[in-house]
C-alpha cells in the first residue's frame, strides 16, 4: 500500500508539471524567419526570443534587449542583456542580432518577414552587447521590427542552405523551452530550459498532442487529457456540460483574425471585377456567422480589424443580393447555359471545411458552381497556396496589433515566399502603403490606412467574411491565468498546476 501511495504521488507530480496542448497540423520549419504557418509559429515561440515583445497590455516589453533608446528619428540603440545563453550553452551577444538581420535580408532566403527590414540602412555592433540600427527614414514600426526572434550565429554562420537546414527541425534557441521530441504527424515534446534568463518555467514539459481532427481534439479536451484548448461556438453552446464548466475556465474575446475567400487574380475569370463583386453579393455573411458561430462572431468588412485606427467604419458589409449578383454575372458572360465554375481550396483540421460547404451552397443560388478541394494543411500550403496553384482559397489571417499592409497588399509582395499570393496590385494602394511607412504620426498614419482599407474592399481581391470570437478554455487547476488583449498564454512560464 505504501509503495502504491508513493507511485501515485510521483505520477501526480510528474503529470502536474506537464502542460498538455494540441496541434492540428505539422510544423514546416521550426525557424522563426521561415515559420510562415501557424503551427510552426506556435512551436517557435517557445524556443526563441526577440529583442522586445508585447506585454499583456500590448505595451513594449524588454526581452533579449534590456533597454533601448532613439538617438534621433532614424537611429535606434539596443542594449542587450548579459548572461543569456543559447540552449547549447553558448553565450548570446550582438553577433547573433547582426547575423539574424543579414540572414533575413539575404537574397538566398525567401521569407515574407524581410519586408519589415527593407527600411533599415544598417545594423552594427558597437560592442558585444550594444546594437545600433540606422533606418533610411523615420519608420512607423521601427521598434516592432525587432519582435522578430533571433537566430544563433555560431550554429548557422556556415550553413549553405538555410531553407533545407537540419536546424529547422532541431532548433537551438534562448527561449523558455527546448525541443525534446519532434517527428512528422506525431506528438511534439518541449522541456523547460533550466538556463532561461527570466527563470526556468514551472511547467517542466509542454506536450503538443498531434490531433488533426477537430472531433478528436474535442474528445481529448472533454476527457481532461488537454489543459488548454479552443472551443467552437457549437461546442460551447451545445456540447459541453456542467462538469466541463467546473473543470475549465472559459475566456471569450474577439479574435485578432478574419476568414476570407481569396481569388487568384492571375486567373482570367477573376480578373473581371464584375465577377468578384457578383460573388460578394451572392454570399450571406450573416447566415454564415449564424450557422458557423451561433452569434459568437461578427461580419468582417475589410483587411484591418475593428478597434484599430486603420479600421474604416464607413465601409459596410455587402448585403445579400442574388438578383444583382446574377445580373453582374450575365454582364460578365455567365448564365444558365454557361455558368461560372471554379475550384475552392482549403485545409482539413479546421472549421473552414464546413464553411466551404456553406459557401458552395450559397453561391449555387446565384448559379455559380463551386468545386471543393480539401487537403491536409502542409500539402495545401506547400503545393497549392505558396506555389499559387489555385483558383480560389478559403483561409484566415491573424492580424497584428499595429497593421502593416505591405506583406499582403503591396504588389511587390507577389513573389516567392511572399504573402500576396493572390497577386493583388493597385498602384494607388502601393503608393499609400509606402507613404504610411514613413508616417510616424498616428493620426496621419490612420487616415492613410483608412483610405487603403476602402480601396482594397472596393477591388474585392478577397471576399472578407467573418471575424470569429476566440473561445479559450484552461484547466482550473492551472494558476495564475491572466486574460489579456494578446491572449491567455502570455505568462505561461509562471503557470503551475
N, C-alpha and C positions, 0 to 999 in steps of 0.2 A: 504493500500500500504506500509506503514511504517513497519507494522508487517511482511509483506511478505519479505521485504528487510532484516529485522533483521534475519528472519528464514533462508533465503538463505545465509546470511553471516555466521551464526552459522553452517549451513550444510557444507558450503565450508571449513570452518575452521576445522571441525571435519574430513571431508574426506581428507583434505590436510595433516593431521597429521597421516594418516594411510598408511602403505606400503602394497600393495596388491600383494601377490605372489601366486604360485600354488604348489601343491604337488600331485604326481600321485599314491602314494601307502601309506598305513597306516604304521606309525612308529610301530616297535615291542616293543622296550623298550627305553624310554627316560632317559637313564642312560649311561653316557659316556663309562664305562668299558664294557657295554653289547650291545652297539649300533654297530652292525656289518653290517647293511644295510644302504644305502644312505639316505633314508627317516628319519630314527632315528637319524643318524649323523647330518643331516641338522637342525633338531629341537634342538638337544642337544647343538649345537654350540652357540645358543643364550642364553642358560640358565646357562651354566657352563664356568669356566675359567681354564686354565692351568697355570703352573708357568711361562712358556715362550711360545712364538709363533713366527711366521714369520711376518715381516713387508712386505710392498708392493714390496720391492726389494729382498725378500727372505733372509733377514738378521735376526739374532736373535733379538727378541723384548721382553722386560720385561712385564709380566702381573701380576700374584699374587706374583711373586718374584720382588723385587725392584732392586736386583743385584745378581751376582753370582761370584764365584772365584774358580779356581782349586788350591788346596794346593799342590798337586803333580799329577802324571799321573792317579792316581786312586781315589783321594779324591776330591769331589765336594761339595762346601758350597753354600747354597741358603740363602739369606737374604730376608725375606718375608715383604710385605707391612703391615703396621699397619693401623687399622681403617677400613679394609674391612669387610663387613657384608654379611652373608647369607641373602636370601630374606625374611626369617622369623625373621630377626633382630639379630640373634646370631652372635658373632664375629668369623671371620676366623682366624685360627692360625696353628701352626706346627702340632698339633694333627690331623688335617684333612689330612695333607700330609702323615703322618705316617699311618693313617687308610686306606687311598686310596691304598698305596703301599701294605699293609698287605692283603687287600681285593683282590687285583688283583692277588697276588701270592697264595692265598688260594686254596687248592685242592677242595673246595666246589664250586668254581666259574669256569665256563667254558667260558673263553674269549681268543681269539687269541692274544690279546694285552699283555698277560702275557709273551710272548716270548721276548719282549723288556726289561723286568725286571729281567730275569733269570741271567743276567750278574752282578747283584748287590749283594754284600756281606752283606751289612747292611744299614739301614736308621734310623737315630736317631735325636732327637730334642736336640740341645744344649741349647735352651731356647724357649720361646713361639713363637719367630719369626726368629729362625735360624735352618736350617735343614742341617744335614751332611749326605752325600751319599758316601759310600765307594764301589767301584767296585772291582770285583775279579781280574781284569786285565785291562789294558788300553782298552777302548771300543770305537769304532768309532762313536757311536751315544749316547754317554754319556749325552749330552745336550738334543738332540731331544727326548730322552725317556720321558722327563718331559714336553712334549707337550700334554701329557695325562691330561684331565680335572680332577679336584679334587672334591671328594665327601664330604658331611658333616658328620663328625664323630658323632656329637651329635644326629643326627636323625637315623643313621643306625648301631650304635655300638651293639645294641641288636637285630638286625634283624636276624631271624633264617634262612630265605631262601631268599637271595638277588635275585635269579633268578625269583622268583614269587612275589616279594615285591610290595606293593601298590605304593611305591615310584617311581617305573618305569613308572607310568602314572600320577603321581602327584609330580614331582621333585621340589627340592629346591636347588638353585644354587647361585653363586655370580655374574652371568653374566649380560649383559645389558638388558635382558628381562626376564619376569616371565610368566610361563604358566597360562593363564587365562581360556582357554576352550579347552578340548580335549575329543573327543569320536571317536570311530571307524567309518571309512567311512564318516567323516564329516569335516567341516572346523576346523582349529586349530587357536586359537587366542592367541597371546602373547602381553603383555602390558609392557611398558617401566619400568625398575627398577629405582625408584626415588633415590635409595641409591647407584647406581652403582658407583664404586670407581673412574672411569675416569670422567664421568658426565652422567646425565640422557640423553638417546638418544633423539634426536629432534623429531623422529617419535614416537608418543605416542603408536601406536599399529602396530603389524605386523599380517596380516590375511593371513593364508595359505588356499586357496580355494582347496578343495579336488576335483581333476579333473583327474580321472583315464584314461580318453580317450583323446588321443592327439588332436583329432579334436575339442573337446570341449575346451581344453586349448587354442588352436589357436584362436578360435572364441572369447573367453574372452579377449585375448590379443588384437585382432583387434578392439574389441569394446571399448577398453580403460579401461576395468574393472580390468586389471592387470597392475602393474607398471614395473615389470621386468619379463622377460621370455627368453626362448631359442627357437630359430628358427631352423628348419631343413633346409638343403640346398634347398630342393624343395620349401619350403615356402619362403625362401629368394629370390630364382631365379624367381619364377613364381606366387606366391600367395599373395604378398604384393604390395601395390600401392604407389603412391607419397604421398598421405595423411598419410599413415602409416609412411613413412620415415620422414615426417615433425614432427610427434609426438614422434618418438622414435629415440634415438641414437643407432647405431649398432656397436658392438665391436666383432671382429673376431680374433681368435688366435688358434694355435694348442692346443688341449686339453691334459691334463695330464692323458690320459686314452687310453685303447685299447680294442677292442672286440675280442673274441676268441670262438672257439668251443673246449670244454674240454671233454676228454674221461674218463669214469670210468675204471681205469686201473686194477681194481679187476675183471672186466668182461673179460672172456676168449677171446672173439673176438677182444678186443682192446689190449690184451697183446702181440699180434703179431706185431712187428714193421713194417712188410711189409704192413699190413692193414692201419696203421696210416700214413705211407708215401704215400700209394696209394691215400688215401682220400685227403691228402695235395696237391698232384699233380692234382687231379680232380677239384680243386677249382680255379676259375678265380678271383683272388683278385682285379685285376684292373677293371674288369667288375663290381664287387661288389661295388667298390668305385665310379665308374661312375654312376651306377644305383641309389645307395642309397644316394650319397653325391654330385653329379654333380661337382666333382672335388674339393670339399671342404674337402678333406681328403687325407691321404697317406696310402700306404700299410704298415702294421706292419710286422717287420721281427723277433721280439723276445720279451723277457719279460721286457726289460728296454728301455726307450724311447730315441729317438734322442735328442741330446743336453745335455745328462748326460755323465759323464765319464765312466759309466758302459755299454754304448751302444757299440756294436761291429759292425763297418761298413763293415767288411769283410764278414759278413753273409748276403746273398742276399735272397730276397723273392723267394720261389719256383715258377717256371714257369709252366703254364698250360700244361699238357702233358697227354691227355686222353689215348693214346695208352700205355704209360708206366704204367699208373695207372691200366689199365686192366690187363697188364702183371703181375704186382705185386699182384693183387687180385687173379689171376689164380694160382700163386705160393703159395698163402695163402689158396687155396682150394675153391675159389669162382668163379663161371661162370654164364652163362645164366640160366642154369638149377638149380643152387644153388647160387642165388645172395646174396651178403652181405646186410643185412637188420638191421636197428637199429632205435630206437626212439630218436629224438632230442627234448629236453625240453627247454622251455624259458618262459618268462613272458609277460603278456599283458601290455598296457600302455607305450610301448616303440617302437622304430623303429626295435627292434630285431625280432618282429613278421614278418615284411616284409623281413628282412634279412634271416630268417629261410626259408621262401618260396623260395627265390632266391637260397639258398644253396641246398635245396631239388631238384630244377630244374637242377642245375649244376651237382650234384652228380648222377642224373638219367642218364646223358650222359655216365657215366662210368659203368652203370649197377647196381648202388647202390640204394636200396630202403630206403628212409628216411621217417619215420612216425613222424608227428609233434604233440607235446603236448604243448598247450599254456595255461598258468594258471595265475591267479591273483598273484601279487608279494609275499605277505606274505604266501599264500598257497604254492607257488612254493619254497620259501626259507625254510619254516618250514617242509614241507612234502617230498620235493624232494632233494634239494641241501644239507642242513645240515645233514639229515639222510643218505645221499649218496645213495638214491634210484633212480638212473638214469642210462641210458646207455651213453648218451652224453648230454651236456648242452651248450646252447648258452648264453654267459654272457659277462660282461665287467669288467675290473679292473680300478680303479683310482690309480695312482702311485704317491708316494711321491717325493719330490724334491731330497731326498737322498735315493736311493733304499735300501731296506733290503729284501733279498731273503728268509730269514728264514721262515716267516709265511706261504708262499705259496709253496716254493720249497723244503724245508728240509723234509726228511722222518719223522722226529719227529713230524711234524705238521699235520700228518694224525691221528687225534684224535678228540674226541668230542669237538666241538666249534672251531676247527682249520680251517684254510683257505685252507689247502692242501686236499680238499675234493675229488680230482681225484685219490689220492693215489699214487702220483709220488714218486719214490725213486731211487736215483742214488748215490752210495757210494762216488764217486769222487766229485759230486756236494755238498753233505753233508759236506765232508771234507773241501772243498774250502770255503763254507759258514762260517764254524767255524773259519777258518784261517782269513778270511776277518774281522770277528767280532773283532779280536784283532789287526787289522792293522789300525793305525791312520794316516799313511802317505797316502795322497790322490792318488799319482801316483801308489803306490804299490797296494792300495785298488782297483783302477780302472782296473789294469792289471788282478787281480784275478777275478773281476766281468765280464770282457770281456770273460774270459775262461768259467765262469759259463753260460753266455749268449749262447756261442757256444754249450756247452754240452747239454743244455736244448733244444735248437732248433733242434739239431741232433736227440734227442729222440722223438720229436713230441708228448709230453703228451697233449699239446694244439695244435690246428691249429691257429696260430696268424693271425688275419685278417686285421683289419683296425684301424688306428689312426684318428679319426674324428677331424675336427676343432670345436671349441666351438664358437657358434654364439649367443651372448647375446644381448638383446635389453633392453634399460632403458628409461623410460618416461623422455622426455627432460625437464619437469618441475622440476625434481629432480637435486639437486646440493649439494655439489661438488662430481662428479663421477670421479674416478681416476683409469683407467685400469692399471693392473699390471700382473706380472707373476703368482700371486695367485688369479687372478680374479678381477671383478669389485666391489665385495661386502665387501672388506676388511675394509672399513671405513664407514659402514652403520650408526654407531652412530652419524656421522657428517651430515648425509643426511637430507635435508629439501625439502619440496615440496610446 
